[in-house]
Amino acid sequence: MWVLRLLLLITFLLASSMNANALDVVRYNISETYPEAKQAYYIDLLKLVLDASSDKYGDFELTPVILDMSQGRASVMLQQERTIDILWRMTSQDLEQDLQAIYIPLLKGLMGVRIAIIRKSDSTIFSSEITLDKLKKMSLGQGYDWPDSNILRANGFNVVEGRGFSLLTMLEKQRFDYFPRAIHEPWLEIADREQLAIEQHFLLKYPAPMYFFINKDNRRLVERIEYGFTKIVNSGTFKQFFSQHPVTQSMFKKANLPQRKVFKLDNPLLSDKSRAILNNKSLWLDCFH
């Protein structure tokens, strides 16, 4: 009997050692045709989280999968355990049912603080007197498979949908009147678009947590990301990363938030769990409280 117990103990110790020292390969998607500079934020954050978990889970290898996929297609591929191991998306109840969310907002709610890209020729239309009713009567652009499209439509906006990479061109061609973007997004997007400008007088605000998502069966990676992310939140490392990363560090000054009217909207796509974490002030920007 003692021999059997010894063998079981050795097997357990070997399995534990192999688990701790395993090289976790983590694959994420990057577009080849439409690369976005802002994706560097999420990749750098993912590396920071994985680094922080190395003491418990060992080494890792981050591997980009260079393939053009819509957000919806990437979610399906992840659910089917094909091609990628993790993605970052604004959440919805449906997405949380299909995939495992890591319930820490990657941008502290920033995705729900929206300023608009407009045509320069329409600057006078978007004056300091702009009202929510007027904005709802105008048309705005959003992506086909973006949760924002449904959020804004549920709040009474006239939403024109298109493929993400074509929306700026659609705006230039007057297919719609304005294009709400999270406040860290538009600066690089319109850098080479002389016809476009950033609207200066209003912002839309709704709770829109963006999470890392993982296949529900990939328990090791789920636990590893939860462990590492919680660790950098509690140590203050995440707060420092957020304030100093090139994608996010100067956005508040550029957006001039104190001078803008704030129109608060509801997000009917939030799950009960996502609504519950709205009360955790440490995870959100101050402007949400």
C-alpha positions as CSV (number, residue, x, y, z in Angstrom):
1,M,0.0,0.0,0.0
2,W,2.8,2.4,0.9
3,V,4.4,1.8,-2.5
4,L,1.2,2.7,-4.3
5,R,0.9,5.9,-2.2
6,L,4.5,6.8,-2.9
7,L,3.9,6.3,-6.7
8,L,0.8,8.5,-6.5
9,L,2.8,11.2,-4.7
10,I,5.6,11.1,-7.2
11,T,3.1,11.3,-10.1
12,F,1.4,14.3,-8.5
13,L,4.7,16.1,-7.9
14,L,5.8,15.4,-11.4
15,A,2.5,16.7,-12.9
16,S,2.7,19.8,-10.7
17,S,6.2,20.5,-11.8
18,M,5.4,20.0,-15.4
19,N,2.4,22.3,-15.1
20,A,4.4,25.0,-13.4
21,N,7.2,24.9,-15.9
22,A,5.0,24.5,-19.1
23,L,5.6,27.0,-21.9
24,D,2.2,28.6,-22.5
25,V,1.8,29.6,-26.1
26,V,-0.8,32.4,-26.3
27,R,-2.0,33.2,-29.8
28,Y,-3.8,36.5,-30.7
29,N,-5.1,38.0,-33.9
30,I,-3.6,40.9,-35.8
31,S,-4.9,42.2,-39.2
32,E,-2.4,42.2,-42.0
33,T,-4.4,44.4,-44.3
34,Y,-5.7,46.9,-41.7
35,P,-3.2,47.1,-38.9
36,E,-4.1,49.5,-36.1
37,A,-1.4,51.2,-33.9
38,K,-3.8,51.2,-30.9
39,Q,-3.6,47.4,-30.8
40,A,-0.1,47.9,-29.2
41,Y,-1.9,48.8,-26.0
42,Y,-3.6,45.5,-25.6
43,I,-0.6,43.5,-26.7
44,D,1.6,45.3,-24.2
45,L,-1.0,44.8,-21.5
46,L,-1.3,41.1,-22.2
47,K,2.5,40.7,-22.0
48,L,2.5,42.6,-18.7
49,V,-0.2,40.3,-17.3
50,L,1.5,37.2,-18.5
51,D,4.9,38.4,-17.1
52,A,3.2,39.0,-13.7
53,S,1.9,35.4,-13.6
54,S,5.2,33.8,-14.5
55,D,6.0,33.2,-10.8
56,K,3.1,30.8,-10.6
57,Y,2.6,29.6,-14.2
58,G,6.1,29.7,-15.7
59,D,7.3,30.9,-19.1
60,F,5.1,31.9,-22.0
61,E,5.3,32.7,-25.7
62,L,3.0,35.4,-27.3
63,T,2.4,34.5,-30.9
64,P,0.6,36.9,-33.4
65,V,-1.7,35.2,-35.9
66,I,-1.7,37.6,-38.9
67,L,-5.1,37.1,-40.4
68,D,-7.9,39.4,-41.4
69,M,-11.0,38.6,-39.3
70,S,-13.9,40.7,-38.1
71,Q,-14.6,40.9,-34.4
72,G,-17.5,38.4,-34.8
73,R,-15.4,35.9,-36.8
74,A,-12.6,36.1,-34.2
75,S,-15.0,35.3,-31.4
76,V,-16.3,32.3,-33.3
77,M,-12.8,31.0,-34.0
78,L,-11.9,31.4,-30.3
79,Q,-15.1,29.6,-29.2
80,Q,-14.2,26.7,-31.6
81,E,-10.6,26.6,-30.2
82,R,-9.2,27.4,-33.7
83,T,-6.3,29.7,-34.6
84,I,-6.3,32.0,-31.5
85,D,-6.3,31.6,-27.7
86,I,-7.4,35.1,-26.6
87,L,-9.0,38.3,-27.9
88,W,-10.1,41.6,-26.5
89,R,-13.5,43.0,-27.2
90,M,-16.2,45.2,-25.7
91,T,-18.5,42.9,-23.8
92,S,-22.1,41.9,-24.2
93,Q,-24.3,39.3,-22.6
94,D,-24.1,37.0,-25.6
95,L,-20.3,37.2,-25.7
96,E,-20.0,36.3,-22.0
97,Q,-22.2,33.3,-22.6
98,D,-20.0,32.0,-25.4
99,L,-16.6,32.8,-24.0
100,Q,-15.0,33.3,-20.6
101,A,-14.5,37.0,-19.8
102,I,-11.8,38.2,-17.5
103,Y,-13.8,40.7,-15.5
104,I,-11.3,43.6,-15.4
105,P,-12.0,46.4,-17.9
106,L,-8.9,46.7,-20.0
107,L,-9.4,50.5,-20.6
108,K,-11.0,51.3,-17.3
109,G,-14.3,52.0,-19.1
110,L,-12.6,54.2,-21.7
111,M,-14.4,52.5,-24.6
112,G,-17.7,54.1,-23.4
113,V,-16.4,57.7,-23.4
114,R,-17.0,58.7,-27.0
115,I,-16.1,61.7,-29.0
116,A,-17.0,62.1,-32.7
117,I,-15.1,62.3,-35.9
118,I,-16.8,64.7,-38.3
119,R,-16.2,66.3,-41.7
120,K,-14.4,69.6,-41.4
121,S,-17.1,71.2,-43.6
122,D,-19.7,70.3,-41.0
123,S,-18.0,72.0,-38.0
124,T,-20.7,74.7,-37.7
125,I,-23.4,72.1,-37.5
126,F,-21.8,70.7,-34.4
127,S,-21.8,73.9,-32.3
128,S,-21.7,74.3,-28.6
129,E,-25.5,74.4,-28.7
130,I,-25.8,70.8,-29.9
131,T,-28.5,68.8,-28.2
132,L,-29.0,65.0,-27.7
133,D,-32.3,65.2,-29.7
134,K,-30.4,66.7,-32.7
135,L,-27.7,64.1,-32.5
136,K,-30.4,61.4,-32.6
137,K,-32.0,62.9,-35.7
138,M,-28.6,62.9,-37.5
139,S,-26.9,59.7,-38.6
140,L,-23.8,58.1,-37.1
141,G,-21.6,55.3,-38.3
142,Q,-20.6,52.1,-36.5
143,G,-19.3,48.7,-37.3
144,Y,-21.5,45.8,-38.4
145,D,-20.5,43.5,-35.5
146,W,-19.7,46.1,-32.9
147,P,-21.7,46.1,-29.6
148,D,-21.8,49.9,-29.9
149,S,-24.2,49.7,-32.9
150,N,-26.8,47.9,-30.7
151,I,-26.2,50.2,-27.7
152,L,-26.6,53.4,-29.7
153,R,-29.6,52.1,-31.6
154,A,-31.3,51.1,-28.3
155,N,-30.8,54.7,-27.1
156,G,-32.6,56.1,-30.1
157,F,-29.8,56.9,-32.5
158,N,-29.9,56.6,-36.2
159,V,-27.1,54.1,-36.8
160,V,-25.5,53.4,-40.2
161,E,-23.4,50.2,-40.2
162,G,-20.4,49.4,-42.3
163,R,-17.1,47.4,-42.1
164,G,-14.8,48.9,-39.5
165,F,-12.0,49.7,-42.0
166,S,-14.4,51.5,-44.4
167,L,-16.2,53.8,-41.9
168,L,-13.9,56.8,-42.3
169,T,-14.3,56.7,-46.1
170,M,-18.0,56.4,-45.6
171,L,-18.0,59.5,-43.5
172,E,-16.0,61.4,-46.1
173,K,-18.5,60.3,-48.8
174,Q,-21.4,61.6,-46.6
175,R,-23.0,58.2,-45.9
176,F,-23.5,59.4,-42.4
177,D,-22.9,62.6,-40.3
178,Y,-20.6,61.6,-37.5
179,F,-18.5,58.7,-36.2
180,P,-18.3,58.3,-32.4
181,R,-15.0,56.9,-31.2
182,A,-13.5,56.1,-27.8
183,I,-11.3,59.1,-26.8
184,H,-8.0,57.3,-27.3
185,E,-8.9,56.2,-30.9
186,P,-9.4,59.1,-33.4
187,W,-6.1,61.0,-33.3
188,L,-4.1,58.5,-35.3
189,E,-7.1,57.4,-37.3
190,I,-7.6,60.8,-39.0
191,A,-3.9,61.9,-39.1
192,D,-3.9,61.5,-42.9
193,R,-7.5,62.4,-43.5
194,E,-7.6,66.1,-44.4
195,Q,-11.4,66.2,-44.8
196,L,-12.0,65.0,-41.3
197,A,-11.7,66.6,-37.8
198,I,-12.5,65.8,-34.2
199,E,-15.7,67.4,-32.9
200,Q,-15.1,69.7,-29.9
201,H,-18.4,70.2,-28.0
202,F,-20.0,66.9,-26.8
203,L,-19.3,63.4,-25.7
204,L,-21.4,60.3,-25.3
205,K,-20.9,58.2,-22.2
206,Y,-22.1,54.7,-21.5
207,P,-20.7,51.8,-19.4
208,A,-18.7,49.7,-21.9
209,P,-16.2,47.4,-20.3
210,M,-13.7,45.8,-22.7
211,Y,-12.4,42.4,-21.5
212,F,-9.9,39.7,-22.4
213,F,-11.9,36.7,-23.6
214,I,-10.7,33.1,-23.6
215,N,-12.3,29.8,-24.5
216,K,-14.2,28.5,-21.5
217,D,-12.4,25.1,-21.7
218,N,-8.9,26.7,-21.5
219,R,-9.0,26.8,-17.7
220,R,-5.2,27.1,-17.3
221,L,-5.1,30.3,-19.4
222,V,-8.2,31.7,-17.8
223,E,-6.7,31.2,-14.3
224,R,-3.3,32.5,-15.4
225,I,-4.8,35.7,-16.9
226,E,-7.0,36.3,-13.8
227,Y,-4.1,35.7,-11.5
228,G,-1.7,38.0,-13.4
229,F,-4.2,40.8,-14.0
230,T,-5.4,40.8,-10.4
231,K,-1.8,41.0,-9.3
232,I,-1.0,44.1,-11.4
233,V,-4.2,45.8,-10.4
234,N,-3.5,45.3,-6.7
235,S,0.1,46.5,-7.0
236,G,-0.8,49.7,-8.9
237,T,1.2,48.5,-11.9
238,F,-1.9,48.6,-14.1
239,K,-2.8,52.1,-13.2
240,Q,0.7,53.2,-14.0
241,F,0.6,51.3,-17.3
242,F,-2.7,52.9,-18.3
243,S,-1.5,56.5,-17.5
244,Q,1.9,56.1,-19.3
245,H,1.2,54.0,-22.4
246,P,1.7,56.0,-25.6
247,V,-1.8,55.1,-26.8
248,T,-3.5,56.5,-23.7
249,Q,-1.2,59.0,-22.0
250,S,-2.3,62.2,-23.7
251,M,-5.9,61.5,-24.6
252,F,-7.6,63.5,-21.9
253,K,-5.7,66.7,-22.7
254,K,-6.4,66.3,-26.4
255,A,-10.1,65.5,-25.9
256,N,-10.6,68.6,-23.7
257,L,-13.3,66.8,-21.7
258,P,-14.2,69.7,-19.3
259,Q,-15.4,71.8,-22.2
260,R,-17.8,69.1,-23.5
261,K,-21.4,68.4,-22.9
262,V,-21.9,64.9,-21.5
263,F,-24.8,62.9,-22.8
264,K,-25.2,59.8,-20.6
265,L,-26.6,56.7,-22.2
266,D,-27.7,53.2,-21.0
267,N,-26.1,50.0,-22.1
268,P,-28.8,47.3,-22.3
269,L,-26.2,44.7,-23.4
270,L,-24.5,44.4,-20.0
271,S,-24.8,41.2,-18.0
272,D,-25.6,41.3,-14.3
273,K,-22.0,40.5,-13.5
274,S,-20.7,43.4,-15.6
275,R,-23.2,45.7,-14.0
276,A,-22.0,44.6,-10.6
277,I,-18.4,45.5,-11.2
278,L,-19.5,49.1,-12.0
279,N,-19.4,49.6,-8.3
280,N,-15.7,48.7,-8.0
281,K,-14.3,52.2,-8.4
282,S,-10.7,50.9,-8.6
283,L,-11.4,49.4,-12.0
284,W,-12.9,52.5,-13.7
285,L,-12.0,56.0,-14.7
286,D,-13.0,58.7,-12.2
287,C,-15.4,60.1,-14.7
288,F,-17.7,57.1,-14.3
289,H,-18.4,58.0,-10.6
